[in-house]
Amino acid sequence: MDNWYNWSARSSIILLLLVIGGASMQVSAQGSLNMTLLGHWDDASIPAVLGSQYNDVWGYEAGGREYAIVGATTANYVIEVTNPSTPIVRAILNGSCASTRWRDHATYGNYLYTITDNCATGGLQVWDLSSLPAAPVLVFNSQAFFISAHTLFINTATGRLYVGGADTQPGGVLVLDLLGHPANPTLGGNFTLGGYTHDIYVHHDTLYAFFGSGGIGSFDLVNLANPEAMGYIWSYPESGFAHSGCGINNNKNLVWTDETAGKSMKVANITDPWNITFQSLFKSALLAPTYSNSIAHNPVAAGNLIYVSYYEDGLQV
């Protein structure tokens, strides 16, 4: 079984299921160029929190079936999209948080890991997906590591789960060990990185942290008992709130967004993570050349393409 694309679309709009270049993706957009709408799903009964109904999307494939795992204000929805023209809700995973604008989730093997931000009853939940298309089973539910957290990232090669923006470590990350015991995470490390860590990208044992107004940084986490700070970019052209990013070009470059109106996306050279160097800017075709208040939110890399979700401009490739 393999994960497919993780796509964040944090706005109160319907989920669109698209095929772009043969790869299934979930995005939010209106209008299209070289994209084909295959189907959509929406539940008008889901209440909006701060103007949003939905917050994150993750793709999962098993047994010849494809699923979209959608974070909503009330729960995580598991929606089968094997036939994208007729999405089927297979399960509603309520977890321990009844209402929040922010959920994040990812899979490791046949397990789904879910967290919530700005929720006093949250924590980490682990769901066994092996029963799909029947309802997944909750196998782990704990507040031992944190109650509220903003983001998680799983390195499937090492079996490590990284948590950013947790209430127990807002200025850094927690690292949980999943290897050999995915249904029972254990704490591998808990340390500061120098500022509020809004989002995370990990390649091998190098972690790239997005610090919001504090820029970005890279860290060597081979030894969790002694993590090393490597490179930083504190100031760069069109800087704003450094939100999230991903590696491209065999991890020679890092692309990231600033969650700030009108700002371009950024590219850095990370060939040497001890010496991160800023390279260039690029914008949504709907932004350039005229300034607008559009906000780039989350980038996802696929080959030599970057798929970017914008608040106002939908999907840009």
C-alpha positions in Angstrom: 0.0 0.0 0.0 1.2 3.5 -0.8 0.3 7.0 0.3 -0.6 9.3 -2.5 -0.7 13.0 -2.5 -1.3 15.0 0.7 -3.0 18.2 -0.2 -4.0 20.9 2.2 -6.9 23.2 1.2 -7.8 25.2 4.3 -10.9 27.0 3.2 -14.6 26.6 3.4 -15.1 25.1 -0.1 -16.0 21.7 -1.6 -13.3 19.1 -2.1 -12.6 18.6 -5.8 -11.1 15.4 -7.1 -8.9 16.0 -10.1 -6.7 14.0 -12.4 -3.6 15.9 -13.5 -1.1 14.2 -15.6 -2.4 10.8 -14.6 -1.9 11.4 -10.8 -5.0 11.6 -8.6 -5.1 14.7 -6.4 -7.5 16.5 -4.1 -7.5 20.3 -4.3 -9.7 23.3 -4.0 -10.2 25.4 -7.1 -12.7 27.1 -9.4 -12.2 27.0 -13.1 -9.5 25.0 -14.8 -6.7 24.9 -17.4 -5.5 21.5 -18.5 -7.3 19.8 -15.6 -10.4 17.6 -15.6 -12.9 17.6 -12.8 -13.8 14.0 -11.9 -16.1 14.6 -9.0 -16.7 16.5 -5.8 -18.0 15.9 -2.3 -19.4 18.3 0.3 -21.5 18.1 3.4 -23.4 21.3 4.1 -24.3 20.1 7.6 -20.7 20.5 8.7 -20.4 23.7 10.6 -17.9 26.4 9.7 -15.3 27.5 12.3 -13.7 30.9 11.6 -15.2 30.6 8.1 -13.9 27.1 7.3 -15.5 23.7 7.1 -12.4 21.7 5.9 -8.8 21.9 6.7 -6.6 19.1 5.3 -6.7 16.2 2.8 -4.6 13.0 2.7 -4.6 10.3 0.1 -4.4 6.6 0.9 -4.5 3.5 -1.3 -5.0 -0.1 -0.2 -6.6 -3.3 -1.7 -7.0 -1.6 -5.1 -9.2 1.1 -3.6 -8.4 4.8 -3.1 -9.5 7.0 -0.2 -9.4 10.7 0.6 -9.0 11.4 4.4 -10.5 14.8 4.9 -10.2 16.9 8.0 -13.4 18.8 8.8 -14.3 21.0 11.8 -16.1 18.1 13.5 -14.1 15.0 12.5 -11.9 13.3 10.0 -13.9 11.8 7.1 -12.7 8.7 5.2 -14.1 9.0 1.7 -13.6 6.3 -0.9 -12.8 7.9 -4.3 -12.0 4.7 -6.3 -14.7 5.9 -8.6 -14.2 9.7 -8.2 -17.5 10.6 -9.8 -19.3 8.9 -6.9 -17.4 9.5 -3.6 -18.6 7.4 -0.7 -18.1 8.3 3.0 -16.8 5.1 4.6 -16.2 6.4 8.1 -16.4 9.5 10.3 -13.5 9.5 12.8 -14.6 11.6 15.7 -11.4 11.1 17.8 -11.4 13.2 20.9 -12.0 16.7 19.6 -15.5 17.7 18.7 -14.7 21.1 17.1 -11.6 22.7 15.7 -10.5 24.5 12.6 -7.2 22.7 12.4 -6.6 19.0 12.0 -3.6 17.2 10.5 -3.1 13.6 9.7 -0.8 11.2 7.8 -0.4 7.4 7.3 2.3 4.9 8.1 1.7 1.5 6.7 -2.0 0.7 7.4 -2.2 3.2 10.3 -3.6 6.7 10.3 -2.2 9.3 12.8 -4.4 12.3 13.6 -3.9 15.4 15.7 -5.8 18.7 16.3 -4.8 22.2 17.1 -6.6 24.7 19.4 -8.5 21.9 21.1 -8.5 21.3 24.8 -9.5 17.6 24.4 -7.1 16.6 21.6 -4.0 14.5 21.7 -2.7 11.8 19.3 -5.0 9.2 17.8 -3.9 6.2 15.8 -6.5 4.4 13.6 -6.0 0.9 12.0 -7.1 1.2 8.4 -6.8 -2.5 7.6 -10.5 -2.9 8.0 -11.4 -0.6 5.1 -13.8 -0.2 3.4 -15.4 -1.0 6.8 -14.8 1.6 9.5 -11.2 2.0 10.8 -10.5 1.0 14.4 -9.1 3.4 17.0 -6.1 1.6 18.6 -4.3 4.5 20.4 -5.7 7.7 22.0 -3.4 9.6 24.3 -2.6 13.1 25.6 0.7 11.9 27.1 2.8 13.6 24.4 0.6 16.7 23.9 -3.0 17.9 23.8 -2.9 20.5 21.0 -0.5 20.4 18.0 -0.5 22.1 14.6 1.3 19.7 12.2 2.8 16.3 11.8 5.2 14.7 9.4 6.0 11.0 9.1 9.3 9.8 7.6 8.3 6.3 6.5 11.9 5.3 5.8 12.9 5.7 9.4 9.5 5.2 11.2 9.7 8.5 12.9 6.7 10.9 13.4 7.6 14.6 13.9 5.1 16.9 15.6 5.4 20.7 15.3 3.5 23.5 17.2 2.6 21.2 20.1 1.5 22.8 23.4 4.2 20.8 25.2 6.9 22.1 22.8 5.7 25.1 20.9 9.3 26.3 20.1 10.4 23.0 18.5 9.4 19.5 17.8 8.6 16.2 19.3 9.8 13.0 17.6 7.9 9.8 18.1 9.2 6.4 17.3 6.9 4.1 15.3 9.3 1.6 13.9 8.2 -1.9 14.9 5.3 -0.7 17.0 3.2 1.6 14.8 0.1 1.2 17.0 2.0 2.3 20.2 4.1 5.4 19.5 6.9 6.1 22.0 8.8 9.4 22.6 12.1 9.5 20.8 13.0 13.2 21.4 11.6 16.5 22.5 13.7 19.7 21.9 13.5 23.3 20.9 14.6 24.5 17.5 14.7 28.2 18.2 11.1 29.4 17.5 7.5 28.4 17.0 7.7 25.5 14.5 4.6 25.9 12.3 5.4 23.1 9.8 8.1 20.5 9.0 9.7 18.8 6.1 12.1 15.9 6.7 14.6 14.2 4.3 16.5 11.3 5.7 17.5 12.7 9.2 17.5 16.4 8.2 14.6 18.4 9.4 13.6 21.7 7.7 11.5 23.9 10.0 9.2 26.7 9.0 9.2 29.3 11.8 6.5 31.7 10.6 7.9 35.2 11.0 11.3 33.6 12.0 12.2 32.2 8.6 13.4 28.7 8.0 16.1 26.4 9.4 17.7 23.0 8.9 18.6 20.6 11.7 20.6 17.3 11.9 18.5 14.8 13.9 20.6 11.7 13.4 21.2 11.7 17.2 17.9 12.7 18.9 19.8 13.1 22.2 22.0 15.7 20.5 20.3 17.5 17.6 22.4 20.0 15.7 21.3 23.3 14.2 22.7 23.6 10.7 21.5 26.4 8.4 19.1 29.3 8.7 17.5 31.9 6.4 16.2 34.7 8.6 15.6 37.3 6.0 14.9 36.8 2.3 13.0 38.7 -0.5 9.3 39.1 -0.1 9.5 37.4 3.4 6.3 37.0 5.4 5.0 34.1 7.5 7.1 31.1 6.5 4.4 28.5 6.4 5.4 25.2 4.8 7.5 23.7 2.1 9.0 20.6 0.4 12.1 19.3 -1.3 12.4 19.0 -5.1 15.1 18.1 -7.6 16.3 15.1 -5.6 16.2 17.3 -2.5 18.7 19.7 -4.0 16.2 22.5 -3.6 13.6 23.6 -1.1 10.3 25.3 -2.1 8.3 27.1 0.5 5.3 29.4 0.9 4.8 32.5 3.0 1.2 32.6 4.3 1.1 36.4 3.6 -1.0 38.2 1.0 0.7 39.0 -2.3 4.0 37.2 -1.6 5.8 35.0 -4.1 6.9 31.4 -3.4 10.6 30.9 -2.7 13.3 28.5 -3.8 16.5 27.7 -1.8 19.5 25.6 -2.6 19.8 22.9 0.1 22.6 20.8 -1.5 24.5 21.7 1.6 22.0 21.9 4.5 24.6 23.6 6.6 24.6 26.4 4.1 21.1 27.1 2.9 21.2 29.8 0.2 18.2 31.7 -1.2 17.8 31.3 -5.0 14.7 32.7 -6.5 11.0 33.7 -6.4 8.0 32.6 -8.5 4.3 33.5 -8.5 0.9 32.2 -9.4 0.0 33.0 -13.0 -3.0 34.9 -11.5 -0.7 37.0 -9.4 1.8 38.2 -11.9 2.5 40.7 -13.1 -0.2 42.7 -11.2 0.0 42.7 -7.4 -3.0 41.0 -5.6 -3.8 39.8 -2.1 -3.7 36.1 -3.0 -2.0 33.8 -0.5 0.0 30.7 -1.4 -0.6 28.1 1.3 0.8 24.6 0.7 3.1 23.2 -1.9 3.3 19.5 -3.0 6.1 18.2 -5.2 5.5 15.6 -7.9 8.5 15.0 -10.2 9.6 18.4 -11.5 6.2 20.0 -10.8 5.0 21.9 -7.8 1.3 21.9 -7.0 0.3 24.8 -4.9 -2.9 25.5 -3.1 -3.8 29.2 -3.0 -6.4 30.8 -0.8 -7.9 32.8 -3.6 -6.3 31.4 -6.8 -7.2 27.7 -6.3 -4.6 25.2 -7.6 -1.6 26.4 -9.5 1.0 24.1 -11.1 
